[in-house]
């Protein structure tokens, strides 16, 4: 059994130039991801969690700047790879589900063509085999009548189905790591659980690693093994998912306290104090 981490990150920094000098949005982030481990990254909007996901795939473009002492995936030094080499990694070995499929899918290509393109970039397959893989993938994300859906355009499907299509597109190359950036943010609550259950089933069934980026602590605690809490571009707390309720950092305690509960008896929810915990 291979005990080496799937992903190693040390002193990851992302900054953007401004008239007043560079501003760091990710500040010296370090963590490892085990093989088949499910890691949650949580925090408020602007905490740096999405930039962390994008930087793993080296998707930070000018005027942004990315540095790291170590950014190693399955033994491969990602910081040493050029754009051509990274194109072989993106999709084939590391896939990323972006927020809101309506902005990620090409409106003038059918769903089947887009999923096939995600596979064709990395594998050469006969047309018949390519179509069979597309239908198989659509079936695996629980889409009824996959042949009909493959002929449809993005505007013809619902948000929930569009997100399933994005999952199919990202997983059809059979990557080793899936980064899911707010994969259910545009969906109704009733559909969110279905999509996350599906991601969990596919990740577990294919022996993949998962990085789930979200602002919802309870959701991440349910689907992940370990959690990193980010604030202001830094990790302020790391803990096992099942021990999230025992978190000690004031910021994490503030996030937990600010969440409404089914049995709510408080007249007002606490307001998060940006300098630390929760205040009123």
Secondary structure in CASP SS format (residue, H / E / C, confidence):
PFRMAT SS
TARGET T0000
AUTHOR 0000-0000-0000
METHOD secondary structure of the structure
MODEL  1
X C 1.00
X C 1.00
X C 1.00
X C 1.00
X C 1.00
X C 1.00
X E 1.00
X E 1.00
X E 1.00
X E 1.00
X E 1.00
X E 1.00
X E 1.00
X E 1.00
X E 1.00
X E 1.00
X C 1.00
X C 1.00
X C 1.00
X C 1.00
X C 1.00
X C 1.00
X E 1.00
X E 1.00
X E 1.00
X E 1.00
X E 1.00
X E 1.00
X E 1.00
X E 1.00
X E 1.00
X E 1.00
X E 1.00
X C 1.00
X C 1.00
X C 1.00
X C 1.00
X E 1.00
X E 1.00
X E 1.00
X E 1.00
X E 1.00
X C 1.00
X C 1.00
X C 1.00
X C 1.00
X C 1.00
X C 1.00
X H 1.00
X H 1.00
X H 1.00
X H 1.00
X H 1.00
X H 1.00
X H 1.00
X H 1.00
X C 1.00
X C 1.00
X C 1.00
X C 1.00
X C 1.00
X C 1.00
X C 1.00
X E 1.00
X E 1.00
X E 1.00
X E 1.00
X C 1.00
X C 1.00
X E 1.00
X E 1.00
X E 1.00
X E 1.00
X C 1.00
X C 1.00
X E 1.00
X E 1.00
X H 1.00
X H 1.00
X H 1.00
X C 1.00
X C 1.00
X H 1.00
X H 1.00
X H 1.00
X H 1.00
X H 1.00
X H 1.00
X H 1.00
X E 1.00
X C 1.00
X C 1.00
X C 1.00
X E 1.00
X E 1.00
X E 1.00
X E 1.00
X C 1.00
X C 1.00
X C 1.00
X H 1.00
X H 1.00
X H 1.00
X C 1.00
X C 1.00
X C 1.00
X C 1.00
X C 1.00
X C 1.00
X E 1.00
X H 1.00
X H 1.00
X H 1.00
X H 1.00
X H 1.00
X H 1.00
X H 1.00
X H 1.00
X H 1.00
X H 1.00
X C 1.00
X C 1.00
X C 1.00
X C 1.00
X C 1.00
X C 1.00
X H 1.00
X H 1.00
X H 1.00
X H 1.00
X H 1.00
X H 1.00
X H 1.00
X H 1.00
X H 1.00
X H 1.00
X H 1.00
X H 1.00
X H 1.00
X H 1.00
X C 1.00
X C 1.00
X C 1.00
X C 1.00
X C 1.00
X H 1.00
X H 1.00
X H 1.00
X H 1.00
X H 1.00
X C 1.00
X C 1.00
X E 1.00
X H 1.00
X H 1.00
X H 1.00
X C 1.00
X C 1.00
X H 1.00
X H 1.00
X H 1.00
X H 1.00
X H 1.00
X H 1.00
X H 1.00
X H 1.00
X H 1.00
X H 1.00
X H 1.00
X H 1.00
X H 1.00
X C 1.00
X C 1.00
X C 1.00
X C 1.00
X C 1.00
X E 1.00
X E 1.00
X E 1.00
X E 1.00
X E 1.00
X C 1.00
X C 1.00
X C 1.00
X C 1.00
X C 1.00
X C 1.00
X C 1.00
X H 1.00
X H 1.00
X H 1.00
X H 1.00
X H 1.00
X H 1.00
X H 1.00
X H 1.00
X H 1.00
X H 1.00
X H 1.00
X H 1.00
X H 1.00
X H 1.00
X H 1.00
X H 1.00
X H 1.00
X H 1.00
X C 1.00
X C 1.00
X E 1.00
X E 1.00
X E 1.00
X E 1.00
X E 1.00
X E 1.00
X C 1.00
X C 1.00
X H 1.00
X H 1.00
X H 1.00
X H 1.00
X H 1.00
X H 1.00
X H 1.00
X C 1.00
X C 1.00
X E 1.00
X E 1.00
X E 1.00
X E 1.00
X E 1.00
X E 1.00
X C 1.00
X C 1.00
X E 1.00
X E 1.00
X E 1.00
X E 1.00
X E 1.00
X E 1.00
X E 1.00
X H 1.00
X H 1.00
X H 1.00
X H 1.00
X H 1.00
X H 1.00
X C 1.00
X C 1.00
X C 1.00
X H 1.00
X H 1.00
X H 1.00
X H 1.00
X H 1.00
X H 1.00
X H 1.00
X H 1.00
X C 1.00
X C 1.00
X C 1.00
X C 1.00
X C 1.00
X C 1.00
X C 1.00
X C 1.00
X C 1.00
X C 1.00
X C 1.00
X C 1.00
X C 1.00
X E 1.00
X E 1.00
X C 1.00
X C 1.00
X C 1.00
X C 1.00
X C 1.00
X E 1.00
X E 1.00
X C 1.00
END
